[in-house]
Amino acid sequence: MPNLKSIKRKISSIKNTRQITKAMKMVAGSKLKRNQSAMNEFRAYASAYDDVIKNISKNTVLYSHPFYKKTSNGNTGIIIISTDRGLCGSFNMNLFKLFFEELKITGINSSQVKLYILGKKGLDFFKKNNYEIIFKRAFSEDESIINLSVLLSDGILDDFKAGGIENIYIMSNSYISTLHQKAHAEKILPFETQAADENKNSGGYLIEPVGYEEEIIDKIFKDYVQTKIYFRILESFAGEQASRMNAMDNATRNAGKLINKLTVSYNKARQAAVTLEILDIINGVNAIK
């Protein structure tokens, strides 16, 4: 027969856990609204910058710029945007799974991968798997997201222009909806040149003042990479909170189901104990007679 005290203790423990998961769901929901707002406000700017780069890339004169040049050293730089905290379902594991899938699809040799990692979870995972980590930062450090994106973009662009890296990819979780976040990989450097029949000698922009074209184009390209990283961080933040909110909601629901199941077991055990006591009393009475 199940021990009544043991069952009661389990029910009490699970109720406490349910209170914690419920509170964590509410906190994640509150943070999600704030992160969603920041992401949506910046989305239009990031999208417009994508269009600018696509238009500029039609200018054949720019194909001599370092961001279009392809090297053949075989090294690949991969930016990983993970999280600092867990309890967010399969959010990070989907990202790590995508990493290995991309290596297989693209044929990248793992020994030639150089990682630029944001987030403690990504750092712990890839350090354990003995990958070369060039850049590592945690979001919990006393550093703004803007500064982190600038530090990361400056570091990886310096390595790219120095010829130490052939390609640069960025991997993070895209925010699709509150219920759906998807790990996504994107190649950001080198820029792709247009097909021969699509080339044009003008990207449709006038650069002023005249004589500073190279400096301005260089700054536009650098800002584009930094903007791309910054937006992907904002998107990852929103996805993390949505994933955590869903995970905590599922945990709260499962805790409720487990409490109901244990309550039924407790009532059955208590009823059995009462029945045994009644039988003992009846047997005692019959023995006296």
CYANA upper distance limits for C-alpha pairs under 8 A (distance plus 0.5 A):
  1 MET  CA    269 ALA  CA      7.29
  2 PRO  CA      6 SER  CA      8.33
  2 PRO  CA      7 ILE  CA      7.99
  2 PRO  CA    269 ALA  CA      6.81
  3 ASN  CA      7 ILE  CA      6.87
  3 ASN  CA    269 ALA  CA      8.25
  4 LEU  CA      8 LYS  CA      6.61
  4 LEU  CA    266 TYR  CA      6.80
  4 LEU  CA    269 ALA  CA      7.23
  4 LEU  CA    270 ARG  CA      7.43
  5 LYS  CA      9 ARG  CA      6.53
  6 SER  CA     10 LYS  CA      6.78
  7 ILE  CA     11 ILE  CA      6.75
  7 ILE  CA    262 LEU  CA      7.21
  7 ILE  CA    265 SER  CA      8.36
  7 ILE  CA    266 TYR  CA      6.70
  8 LYS  CA     12 SER  CA      6.74
  8 LYS  CA    266 TYR  CA      7.68
  9 ARG  CA     13 SER  CA      6.68
 10 LYS  CA     14 ILE  CA      6.64
 10 LYS  CA    262 LEU  CA      8.47
 11 ILE  CA     15 LYS  CA      6.63
 11 ILE  CA    259 ILE  CA      6.26
 11 ILE  CA    262 LEU  CA      7.11
 11 ILE  CA    263 THR  CA      7.86
 12 SER  CA     16 ASN  CA      6.89
 13 SER  CA     17 THR  CA      6.86
 14 ILE  CA     18 ARG  CA      6.55
 14 ILE  CA    255 ALA  CA      6.78
 14 ILE  CA    258 LEU  CA      8.42
 14 ILE  CA    259 ILE  CA      7.34
 15 LYS  CA     19 GLN  CA      6.84
 15 LYS  CA    255 ALA  CA      7.86
 15 LYS  CA    256 GLY  CA      8.44
 15 LYS  CA    259 ILE  CA      7.83
 16 ASN  CA     20 ILE  CA      6.99
 17 THR  CA     21 THR  CA      6.75
 17 THR  CA    255 ALA  CA      8.15
 18 ARG  CA     22 LYS  CA      6.48
 18 ARG  CA    251 ALA  CA      7.95
 18 ARG  CA    252 THR  CA      5.70
 18 ARG  CA    255 ALA  CA      6.35
 18 ARG  CA    256 GLY  CA      7.87
 19 GLN  CA     23 ALA  CA      6.67
 19 GLN  CA    252 THR  CA      8.39
 20 ILE  CA     24 MET  CA      6.64
 21 THR  CA     25 LYS  CA      6.60
 21 THR  CA    248 MET  CA      5.73
 21 THR  CA    249 ASP  CA      7.76
 21 THR  CA    251 ALA  CA      7.09
 21 THR  CA    252 THR  CA      6.28
 22 LYS  CA     26 MET  CA      6.94
 22 LYS  CA    248 MET  CA      7.15
 22 LYS  CA    249 ASP  CA      7.38
 22 LYS  CA    252 THR  CA      6.52
 23 ALA  CA     27 VAL  CA      6.79
 24 MET  CA     28 ALA  CA      6.55
 24 MET  CA    245 MET  CA      7.88
 24 MET  CA    248 MET  CA      7.09
 25 LYS  CA     29 GLY  CA      6.58
 25 LYS  CA    244 ARG  CA      7.61
 25 LYS  CA    245 MET  CA      5.15
 25 LYS  CA    246 ASN  CA      7.98
 25 LYS  CA    248 MET  CA      5.73
 25 LYS  CA    249 ASP  CA      6.66
 26 MET  CA     30 SER  CA      6.77
 26 MET  CA    245 MET  CA      7.90
 27 VAL  CA     31 LYS  CA      6.79
 28 ALA  CA     32 LEU  CA      6.41
 28 ALA  CA    241 GLN  CA      5.67
 28 ALA  CA    242 ALA  CA      7.55
 28 ALA  CA    244 ARG  CA      6.91
 28 ALA  CA    245 MET  CA      5.77
 29 GLY  CA     33 LYS  CA      7.04
 29 GLY  CA    241 GLN  CA      7.41
 29 GLY  CA    242 ALA  CA      7.62
 29 GLY  CA    245 MET  CA      6.54
 30 SER  CA     34 ARG  CA      7.34
 31 LYS  CA     35 ASN  CA      6.68
 31 LYS  CA    241 GLN  CA      7.08
 32 LEU  CA     36 GLN  CA      6.32
 32 LEU  CA    238 ALA  CA      6.08
 32 LEU  CA    241 GLN  CA      5.72
 32 LEU  CA    242 ALA  CA      6.64
 33 LYS  CA     37 SER  CA      6.66
 34 ARG  CA     38 ALA  CA      6.94
 35 ASN  CA     39 MET  CA      6.58
 35 ASN  CA    234 LEU  CA      7.34
 35 ASN  CA    235 GLU  CA      8.47
 35 ASN  CA    237 PHE  CA      6.88
 35 ASN  CA    238 ALA  CA      5.47
 36 GLN  CA     40 ASN  CA      6.51
 36 GLN  CA    235 GLU  CA      8.40
 36 GLN  CA    238 ALA  CA      6.03
 37 SER  CA     41 GLU  CA      6.59
 38 ALA  CA     42 PHE  CA      6.85
 38 ALA  CA    234 LEU  CA      7.50
 39 MET  CA     43 ARG  CA      6.49
 39 MET  CA    231 PHE  CA      7.50
 39 MET  CA    234 LEU  CA      5.87
 39 MET  CA    235 GLU  CA      6.43
 39 MET  CA    238 ALA  CA      7.87
 40 ASN  CA     44 ALA  CA      7.90
 41 GLU  CA     45 TYR  CA      8.45
 42 PHE  CA     46 ALA  CA      6.81
 42 PHE  CA    231 PHE  CA      7.48
 43 ARG  CA     47 SER  CA      6.52
 43 ARG  CA    231 PHE  CA      7.68
 44 ALA  CA     48 ALA  CA      6.60
 45 TYR  CA     49 TYR  CA      6.72
 46 ALA  CA     50 ASP  CA      6.86
 46 ALA  CA    227 THR  CA      6.99
 46 ALA  CA    228 LYS  CA      7.34
 46 ALA  CA    231 PHE  CA      7.37
 47 SER  CA     51 ASP  CA      7.02
 48 ALA  CA     52 VAL  CA      6.82
 49 TYR  CA     53 ILE  CA      6.80
 49 TYR  CA    224 TYR  CA      7.13
 50 ASP  CA     54 LYS  CA      6.76
 50 ASP  CA    224 TYR  CA      8.26
 51 ASP  CA     55 ASN  CA      6.66
 52 VAL  CA     56 ILE  CA      6.58
 53 ILE  CA     57 SER  CA      6.49
 53 ILE  CA    221 PHE  CA      8.26
 53 ILE  CA    224 TYR  CA      8.32
 54 LYS  CA     58 LYS  CA      7.54
 55 ASN  CA     59 ASN  CA      8.33
 55 ASN  CA    203 GLY  CA      5.74
 55 ASN  CA    204 GLY  CA      7.76
 56 ILE  CA    202 SER  CA      8.13
 56 ILE  CA    203 GLY  CA      5.01
 56 ILE  CA    204 GLY  CA      8.07
 56 ILE  CA    205 TYR  CA      8.45
 57 SER  CA     62 LEU  CA      7.87
 57 SER  CA    191 PHE  CA      8.27
 57 SER  CA    192 GLU  CA      8.12
 57 SER  CA    193 THR  CA      6.95
 57 SER  CA    194 GLN  CA      7.49
 57 SER  CA    203 GLY  CA      7.49
 58 LYS  CA    193 THR  CA      7.93
 58 LYS  CA    194 GLN  CA      6.66
 58 LYS  CA    198 GLU  CA      7.76
 58 LYS  CA    199 ASN  CA      5.83
 58 LYS  CA    200 LYS  CA      5.83
 58 LYS  CA    201 ASN  CA      7.55
 58 LYS  CA    202 SER  CA      7.36
 58 LYS  CA    203 GLY  CA      6.11
 59 ASN  CA     63 TYR  CA      8.07
 59 ASN  CA    199 ASN  CA      7.14
 59 ASN  CA    200 LYS  CA      5.87
 59 ASN  CA    201 ASN  CA      5.25
 59 ASN  CA    202 SER  CA      5.55
 59 ASN  CA    203 GLY  CA      5.75
 60 THR  CA    199 ASN  CA      6.79
 60 THR  CA    200 LYS  CA      6.88
 60 THR  CA    201 ASN  CA      6.20
 60 THR  CA    202 SER  CA      8.44
 61 VAL  CA    201 ASN  CA      7.25
 62 LEU  CA     68 TYR  CA      8.43
 63 TYR  CA     68 TYR  CA      6.09
 63 TYR  CA     69 LYS  CA      7.86
 63 TYR  CA    193 THR  CA      7.65
 64 SER  CA     68 TYR  CA      7.23
 64 SER  CA     69 LYS  CA      7.40
 65 HIS  CA     69 LYS  CA      7.30
 66 PRO  CA    161 LYS  CA      6.85
 67 PHE  CA    161 LYS  CA      8.08
 67 PHE  CA    189 LEU  CA      7.06
 67 PHE  CA    190 PRO  CA      5.67
 67 PHE  CA    191 PHE  CA      6.46
 67 PHE  CA    221 PHE  CA      8.36
 68 TYR  CA    189 LEU  CA      8.11
 68 TYR  CA    190 PRO  CA      5.53
 68 TYR  CA    191 PHE  CA      5.46
 68 TYR  CA    192 GLU  CA      7.20
 68 TYR  CA    193 THR  CA      7.71
 69 LYS  CA    190 PRO  CA      6.97
 70 LYS  CA    166 GLU  CA      6.92
 70 LYS  CA    190 PRO  CA      7.07
 71 THR  CA    163 GLY  CA      7.31
 71 THR  CA    165 ILE  CA      8.24
 71 THR  CA    166 GLU  CA      5.74
 72 SER  CA    166 GLU  CA      6.79
 73 ASN  CA    163 GLY  CA      8.35
 73 ASN  CA    164 GLY  CA      7.80
 73 ASN  CA    165 ILE  CA      7.58
 73 ASN  CA    166 GLU  CA      6.68
 74 GLY  CA    112 GLN  CA      7.08
 74 GLY  CA    165 ILE  CA      7.89
 74 GLY  CA    166 GLU  CA      6.46
 75 ASN  CA    112 GLN  CA      5.27
 75 ASN  CA    113 VAL  CA      6.44
 75 ASN  CA    114 LYS  CA      7.63
 75 ASN  CA    164 GLY  CA      7.38
 75 ASN  CA    165 ILE  CA      5.43
 75 ASN  CA    166 GLU  CA      5.91
 75 ASN  CA    167 ASN  CA      7.61
 76 THR  CA    108 ILE  CA      8.08
 76 THR  CA    112 GLN  CA      6.76
 76 THR  CA    113 VAL  CA      5.50
 76 THR  CA    114 LYS  CA      6.55
 76 THR  CA    165 ILE  CA      6.01
 76 THR  CA    166 GLU  CA      6.14
 76 THR  CA    167 ASN  CA      5.46
 76 THR  CA    168 ILE  CA      6.48
 76 THR  CA    169 TYR  CA      8.24
 77 GLY  CA    113 VAL  CA      6.51
 77 GLY  CA    114 LYS  CA      5.28
 77 GLY  CA    115 LEU  CA      6.32
 77 GLY  CA    116 TYR  CA      7.67
 77 GLY  CA    156 ILE  CA      8.12
 77 GLY  CA    165 ILE  CA      6.60
 77 GLY  CA    166 GLU  CA      8.13
 77 GLY  CA    167 ASN  CA      6.61
 77 GLY  CA    168 ILE  CA      5.18
 77 GLY  CA    169 TYR  CA      6.83
 78 ILE  CA    113 VAL  CA      7.60
 78 ILE  CA    114 LYS  CA      6.80
 78 ILE  CA    115 LEU  CA      5.57
 78 ILE  CA    116 TYR  CA      6.56
 78 ILE  CA    168 ILE  CA      6.20
 78 ILE  CA    169 TYR  CA      5.24
 78 ILE  CA    170 ILE  CA      6.16
 78 ILE  CA    171 MET  CA      7.69
 79 ILE  CA    115 LEU  CA      6.54
 79 ILE  CA    116 TYR  CA      5.14
 79 ILE  CA    117 ILE  CA      6.34
 79 ILE  CA    118 LEU  CA      8.36
 79 ILE  CA    168 ILE  CA      8.09
 79 ILE  CA    169 TYR  CA      6.62
 79 ILE  CA    170 ILE  CA      5.02
 79 ILE  CA    171 MET  CA      6.47
 80 ILE  CA    115 LEU  CA      7.66
 80 ILE  CA    116 TYR  CA      6.66
 80 ILE  CA    117 ILE  CA      5.29
 80 ILE  CA    118 LEU  CA      6.68
 80 ILE  CA    122 GLY  CA      7.53
 80 ILE  CA    170 ILE  CA      6.77
 80 ILE  CA    171 MET  CA      5.63
 80 ILE  CA    172 SER  CA      6.68
 81 ILE  CA    117 ILE  CA      6.67
 81 ILE  CA    118 LEU  CA      5.43
 81 ILE  CA    119 GLY  CA      6.88
 81 ILE  CA    122 GLY  CA      7.91
 81 ILE  CA    170 ILE  CA      8.41
 81 ILE  CA    171 MET  CA      6.89
 81 ILE  CA    172 SER  CA      5.54
 81 ILE  CA    173 ASN  CA      8.32
 81 ILE  CA    232 ARG  CA      8.32
 81 ILE  CA    233 ILE  CA      7.24
 81 ILE  CA    236 SER  CA      7.76
 82 SER  CA     92 ASN  CA      6.66
 82 SER  CA     95 LEU  CA      8.13
 82 SER  CA    117 ILE  CA      8.07
 82 SER  CA    118 LEU  CA      6.48
 82 SER  CA    119 GLY  CA      5.35
 82 SER  CA    120 LYS  CA      7.85
 82 SER  CA    121 LYS  CA      6.73
 82 SER  CA    122 GLY  CA      5.82
 82 SER  CA    172 SER  CA      7.26
 82 SER  CA    236 SER  CA      8.07
 83 THR  CA     92 ASN  CA      7.67
 83 THR  CA    118 LEU  CA      7.91
 83 THR  CA    119 GLY  CA      5.01
 83 THR  CA    120 LYS  CA      6.74
 83 THR  CA    121 LYS  CA      6.20
 83 THR  CA    122 GLY  CA      7.57
 83 THR  CA    139 PHE  CA      8.22
 83 THR  CA    237 PHE  CA      8.47
 83 THR  CA    240 GLU  CA      7.89
 84 ASP  CA    119 GLY  CA      5.22
 84 ASP  CA    120 LYS  CA      5.02
 84 ASP  CA    121 LYS  CA      6.11
 84 ASP  CA    138 ALA  CA      6.86
 84 ASP  CA    139 PHE  CA      6.95
 84 ASP  CA    140 SER  CA      7.51
 85 ARG  CA    120 LYS  CA      7.87
 85 ARG  CA    121 LYS  CA      7.39
 86 GLY  CA    121 LYS  CA      8.05
 87 LEU  CA    244 ARG  CA      6.60
 87 LEU  CA    247 ALA  CA      7.59
 87 LEU  CA    248 MET  CA      8.25
 88 CYS  CA     92 ASN  CA      8.45
 88 CYS  CA    240 GLU  CA      6.94
 88 CYS  CA    241 GLN  CA      7.94
 88 CYS  CA    243 SER  CA      5.67
 88 CYS  CA    244 ARG  CA      4.33
 88 CYS  CA    245 MET  CA      7.99
 88 CYS  CA    246 ASN  CA      8.39
 88 CYS  CA    247 ALA  CA      6.36
 88 CYS  CA    248 MET  CA      8.39
 89 GLY  CA    243 SER  CA      6.73
 89 GLY  CA    244 ARG  CA      6.93
 89 GLY  CA    246 ASN  CA      8.45
 89 GLY  CA    247 ALA  CA      5.91
 90 SER  CA     94 ASN  CA      6.37
 91 PHE  CA     95 LEU  CA      7.33
 91 PHE  CA    173 ASN  CA      8.00
 91 PHE  CA    181 GLN  CA      8.23
 91 PHE  CA    240 GLU  CA      7.30
 91 PHE  CA    243 SER  CA      7.09
 92 ASN  CA     96 PHE  CA      6.88
 92 ASN  CA    121 LYS  CA      7.91
 92 ASN  CA    122 GLY  CA      8.12
 93 MET  CA     97 LYS  CA      6.51
 94 ASN  CA     98 LEU  CA      6.66
 94 ASN  CA    182 LYS  CA      8.25
 94 ASN  CA    183 ALA  CA      6.58
 95 LEU  CA     99 PHE  CA      6.87
 95 LEU  CA    171 MET  CA      7.72
 95 LEU  CA    172 SER  CA      6.92
 95 LEU  CA    173 ASN  CA      7.21
 95 LEU  CA    183 ALA  CA      5.68
 95 LEU  CA    184 HIS  CA      8.17
 96 PHE  CA    100 PHE  CA      7.24
 96 PHE  CA    122 GLY  CA      8.47
 97 LYS  CA    101 GLU  CA      6.83
 98 LEU  CA    102 GLU  CA      6.52
 98 LEU  CA    183 ALA  CA      7.13
 98 LEU  CA    184 HIS  CA      8.05
 98 LEU  CA    185 ALA  CA      8.22
 99 PHE  CA    103 LEU  CA      6.89
 99 PHE  CA    171 MET  CA      8.00
100 PHE  CA    104 LYS  CA      6.85
101 GLU  CA    105 ILE  CA      6.66
102 GLU  CA    106 THR  CA      6.37
102 GLU  CA    107 GLY  CA      8.48
102 GLU  CA    185 ALA  CA      8.36
103 LEU  CA    107 GLY  CA      6.13
103 LEU  CA    108 ILE  CA      5.48
103 LEU  CA    109 ASN  CA      7.61
103 LEU  CA    110 SER  CA      7.68
104 LYS  CA    108 ILE  CA      7.36
108 ILE  CA    112 GLN  CA      7.94
108 ILE  CA    113 VAL  CA      8.10
109 ASN  CA    113 VAL  CA      7.37
110 SER  CA    131 TYR  CA      8.35
111 SER  CA    131 TYR  CA      8.17
113 VAL  CA    131 TYR  CA      7.93
113 VAL  CA    132 GLU  CA      7.44
114 LYS  CA    131 TYR  CA      7.95
114 LYS  CA    132 GLU  CA      5.90
114 LYS  CA    133 ILE  CA      6.44
114 LYS  CA    134 ILE  CA      6.76
115 LEU  CA    131 TYR  CA      7.87
115 LEU  CA    132 GLU  CA      6.67
115 LEU  CA    133 ILE  CA      5.18
115 LEU  CA    134 ILE  CA      6.21
115 LEU  CA    135 PHE  CA      7.29
116 TYR  CA    133 ILE  CA      6.69
116 TYR  CA    134 ILE  CA      6.16
116 TYR  CA    135 PHE  CA      4.98
116 TYR  CA    136 LYS  CA      6.59
116 TYR  CA    152 LEU  CA      7.99
116 TYR  CA    156 ILE  CA      8.27
117 ILE  CA    122 GLY  CA      7.00
117 ILE  CA    123 LEU  CA      6.79
117 ILE  CA    133 ILE  CA      7.84
117 ILE  CA    135 PHE  CA      6.41
117 ILE  CA    136 LYS  CA      5.32
117 ILE  CA    137 ARG  CA      7.03
118 LEU  CA    122 GLY  CA      7.52
118 LEU  CA    123 LEU  CA      7.93
118 LEU  CA    136 LYS  CA      6.37
118 LEU  CA    137 ARG  CA      5.52
118 LEU  CA    138 ALA  CA      6.26
118 LEU  CA    139 PHE  CA      7.54
119 GLY  CA    123 LEU  CA      6.94
119 GLY  CA    136 LYS  CA      8.25
119 GLY  CA    137 ARG  CA      6.71
119 GLY  CA    138 ALA  CA      5.06
119 GLY  CA    139 PHE  CA      6.44
120 LYS  CA    124 ASP  CA      6.54
120 LYS  CA    137 ARG  CA      7.98
120 LYS  CA    138 ALA  CA      5.96
120 LYS  CA    139 PHE  CA      8.44
121 LYS  CA    125 PHE  CA      6.66
122 GLY  CA    126 PHE  CA      6.64
123 LEU  CA    127 LYS  CA      6.35
123 LEU  CA    136 LYS  CA      7.41
124 ASP  CA    128 LYS  CA      6.64
125 PHE  CA    129 ASN  CA      7.00
126 PHE  CA    130 ASN  CA      6.75
126 PHE  CA    131 TYR  CA      6.19
127 LYS  CA    131 TYR  CA      6.56
127 LYS  CA    132 GLU  CA      8.43
127 LYS  CA    133 ILE  CA      8.12
135 PHE  CA    152 LEU  CA      7.83
135 PHE  CA    155 GLY  CA      8.33
137 ARG  CA    141 GLU  CA      8.11
137 ARG  CA    148 LEU  CA      8.35
139 PHE  CA    143 GLU  CA      7.79
139 PHE  CA    145 ILE  CA      8.13
143 GLU  CA    147 ASN  CA      6.94
143 GLU  CA    148 LEU  CA      7.10
144 SER  CA    148 LEU  CA      6.76
145 ILE  CA    149 SER  CA      6.63
145 ILE  CA    230 TYR  CA      7.66
145 ILE  CA    233 ILE  CA      8.26
146 ILE  CA    150 VAL  CA      6.73
146 ILE  CA    230 TYR  CA      7.19
147 ASN  CA    151 LEU  CA      6.56
148 LEU  CA    152 LEU  CA      6.57
149 SER  CA    153 SER  CA      6.47
149 SER  CA    226 GLN  CA      6.34
149 SER  CA    227 THR  CA      8.37
149 SER  CA    229 ILE  CA      6.42
149 SER  CA    230 TYR  CA      5.94
150 VAL  CA    154 ASP  CA      6.44
150 VAL  CA    226 GLN  CA      6.40
151 LEU  CA    155 GLY  CA      6.61
152 LEU  CA    156 ILE  CA      6.71
152 LEU  CA    226 GLN  CA      8.43
153 SER  CA    157 LEU  CA      6.41
153 SER  CA    222 LYS  CA      8.17
153 SER  CA    225 VAL  CA      6.89
153 SER  CA    226 GLN  CA      5.81
153 SER  CA    229 ILE  CA      7.89
154 ASP  CA    158 ASP  CA      6.56
155 GLY  CA    159 ASP  CA      6.95
156 ILE  CA    160 PHE  CA      6.64
157 LEU  CA    161 LYS  CA      6.52
157 LEU  CA    222 LYS  CA      8.31
158 ASP  CA    162 ALA  CA      6.56
159 ASP  CA    163 GLY  CA      6.98
159 ASP  CA    164 GLY  CA      5.90
159 ASP  CA    165 ILE  CA      6.71
160 PHE  CA    164 GLY  CA      6.28
160 PHE  CA    165 ILE  CA      5.39
160 PHE  CA    166 GLU  CA      7.39
160 PHE  CA    167 ASN  CA      8.33
160 PHE  CA    168 ILE  CA      8.49
166 GLU  CA    190 PRO  CA      8.32
167 ASN  CA    187 LYS  CA      7.98
167 ASN  CA    188 ILE  CA      8.46
167 ASN  CA    189 LEU  CA      6.18
167 ASN  CA    190 PRO  CA      6.72
168 ILE  CA    187 LYS  CA      6.45
168 ILE  CA    188 ILE  CA      6.34
168 ILE  CA    189 LEU  CA      5.57
168 ILE  CA    190 PRO  CA      7.72
169 TYR  CA    185 ALA  CA      7.27
169 TYR  CA    186 GLU  CA      6.01
169 TYR  CA    187 LYS  CA      4.79
169 TYR  CA    188 ILE  CA      6.26
169 TYR  CA    189 LEU  CA      7.70
170 ILE  CA    185 ALA  CA      6.22
170 ILE  CA    186 GLU  CA      5.89
170 ILE  CA    187 LYS  CA      6.91
170 ILE  CA    188 ILE  CA      7.58
170 ILE  CA    229 ILE  CA      8.38
171 MET  CA    183 ALA  CA      7.67
171 MET  CA    184 HIS  CA      6.17
171 MET  CA    185 ALA  CA      4.92
171 MET  CA    186 GLU  CA      7.07
172 SER  CA    183 ALA  CA      6.16
172 SER  CA    184 HIS  CA      6.10
172 SER  CA    185 ALA  CA      7.25
172 SER  CA    232 ARG  CA      7.27
172 SER  CA    233 ILE  CA      8.43
172 SER  CA    236 SER  CA      6.99
173 ASN  CA    181 GLN  CA      6.70
173 ASN  CA    182 LYS  CA      5.76
173 ASN  CA    183 ALA  CA      4.60
173 ASN  CA    184 HIS  CA      6.18
173 ASN  CA    232 ARG  CA      8.40
173 ASN  CA    235 GLU  CA      7.75
173 ASN  CA    236 SER  CA      5.91
173 ASN  CA    239 GLY  CA      7.33
174 SER  CA    181 GLN  CA      6.14
174 SER  CA    182 LYS  CA      5.71
174 SER  CA    183 ALA  CA      6.47
174 SER  CA    184 HIS  CA      6.61
174 SER  CA    232 ARG  CA      7.99
174 SER  CA    235 GLU  CA      6.55
174 SER  CA    236 SER  CA      6.92
174 SER  CA    239 GLY  CA      7.44
175 TYR  CA    180 HIS  CA      7.48
175 TYR  CA    181 GLN  CA      5.38
175 TYR  CA    182 LYS  CA      7.30
175 TYR  CA    235 GLU  CA      6.16
175 TYR  CA    236 SER  CA      7.36
175 TYR  CA    238 ALA  CA      7.25
175 TYR  CA    239 GLY  CA      5.59
176 ILE  CA    180 HIS  CA      6.02
176 ILE  CA    181 GLN  CA      5.93
176 ILE  CA    182 LYS  CA      7.68
177 SER  CA    181 GLN  CA      7.11
178 THR  CA    239 GLY  CA      7.93
178 THR  CA    242 ALA  CA      5.79
178 THR  CA    243 SER  CA      8.04
179 LEU  CA    242 ALA  CA      7.45
179 LEU  CA    243 SER  CA      7.78
179 LEU  CA    246 ASN  CA      7.69
180 HIS  CA    243 SER  CA      8.50
181 GLN  CA    239 GLY  CA      6.40
181 GLN  CA    243 SER  CA      7.96
188 ILE  CA    225 VAL  CA      7.97
194 GLN  CA    198 GLU  CA      6.39
194 GLN  CA    199 ASN  CA      6.27
195 ALA  CA    199 ASN  CA      6.85
207 ILE  CA    213 GLU  CA      6.78
207 ILE  CA    216 ILE  CA      8.35
208 GLU  CA    212 TYR  CA      7.83
208 GLU  CA    213 GLU  CA      8.03
209 PRO  CA    213 GLU  CA      8.27
212 TYR  CA    216 ILE  CA      6.69
213 GLU  CA    217 ILE  CA      6.51
214 GLU  CA    218 ASP  CA      6.47
215 GLU  CA    219 LYS  CA      6.71
216 ILE  CA    220 ILE  CA      6.67
217 ILE  CA    221 PHE  CA      6.73
218 ASP  CA    222 LYS  CA      6.74
219 LYS  CA    223 ASP  CA      6.46
220 ILE  CA    224 TYR  CA      6.55
221 PHE  CA    225 VAL  CA      7.05
222 LYS  CA    226 GLN  CA      6.88
223 ASP  CA    227 THR  CA      6.37
224 TYR  CA    228 LYS  CA      6.58
225 VAL  CA    229 ILE  CA      6.81
226 GLN  CA    230 TYR  CA      6.60
227 THR  CA    231 PHE  CA      6.58
228 LYS  CA    232 ARG  CA      6.74
229 ILE  CA    233 ILE  CA      6.75
230 TYR  CA    234 LEU  CA      6.90
231 PHE  CA    235 GLU  CA      6.63
232 ARG  CA    236 SER  CA      6.50
233 ILE  CA    237 PHE  CA      6.65
234 LEU  CA    238 ALA  CA      6.90
235 GLU  CA    239 GLY  CA      6.68
236 SER  CA    240 GLU  CA      6.43
237 PHE  CA    241 GLN  CA      6.96
238 ALA  CA    242 ALA  CA      6.77
239 GLY  CA    243 SER  CA      6.47
240 GLU  CA    244 ARG  CA      6.55
241 GLN  CA    245 MET  CA      6.46
242 ALA  CA    246 ASN  CA      6.75
243 SER  CA    247 ALA  CA      6.58
244 ARG  CA    248 MET  CA      6.52
245 MET  CA    249 ASP  CA      6.56
246 ASN  CA    250 ASN  CA      6.68
247 ALA  CA    251 ALA  CA      6.66
248 MET  CA    252 THR  CA      6.53
249 ASP  CA    253 ARG  CA      6.75
250 ASN  CA    254 ASN  CA      6.59
251 ALA  CA    255 ALA  CA      6.53
252 THR  CA    256 GLY  CA      6.80
253 ARG  CA    257 LYS  CA      6.89
254 ASN  CA    258 LEU  CA      6.64
255 ALA  CA    259 ILE  CA      6.59
256 GLY  CA    260 ASN  CA      6.78
257 LYS  CA    261 LYS  CA      6.74
258 LEU  CA    262 LEU  CA      6.61
259 ILE  CA    263 THR  CA      6.46
260 ASN  CA    264 VAL  CA      6.80
261 LYS  CA    265 SER  CA      6.93
262 LEU  CA    266 TYR  CA      6.49
263 THR  CA    267 ASN  CA      6.64
264 VAL  CA    268 LYS  CA      6.69
265 SER  CA    269 ALA  CA      6.59
266 TYR  CA    270 ARG  CA      6.55
267 ASN  CA    271 GLN  CA      6.51
268 LYS  CA    272 ALA  CA      6.60
269 ALA  CA    273 ALA  CA      6.68
270 ARG  CA    274 VAL  CA      6.73
271 GLN  CA    275 THR  CA      6.62
272 ALA  CA    276 LEU  CA      6.70
273 ALA  CA    277 GLU  CA      6.80
274 VAL  CA    278 ILE  CA      6.76
275 THR  CA    279 LEU  CA      6.70
276 LEU  CA    280 ASP  CA      6.67
277 GLU  CA    281 ILE  CA      6.80
278 ILE  CA    282 ILE  CA      6.74
279 LEU  CA    283 ASN  CA      6.53
280 ASP  CA    284 GLY  CA      6.57
281 ILE  CA    285 VAL  CA      6.71
282 ILE  CA    286 ASN  CA      6.65
283 ASN  CA    287 ALA  CA      6.59
284 GLY  CA    288 ILE  CA      6.87
285 VAL  CA    289 LYS  CA      6.92
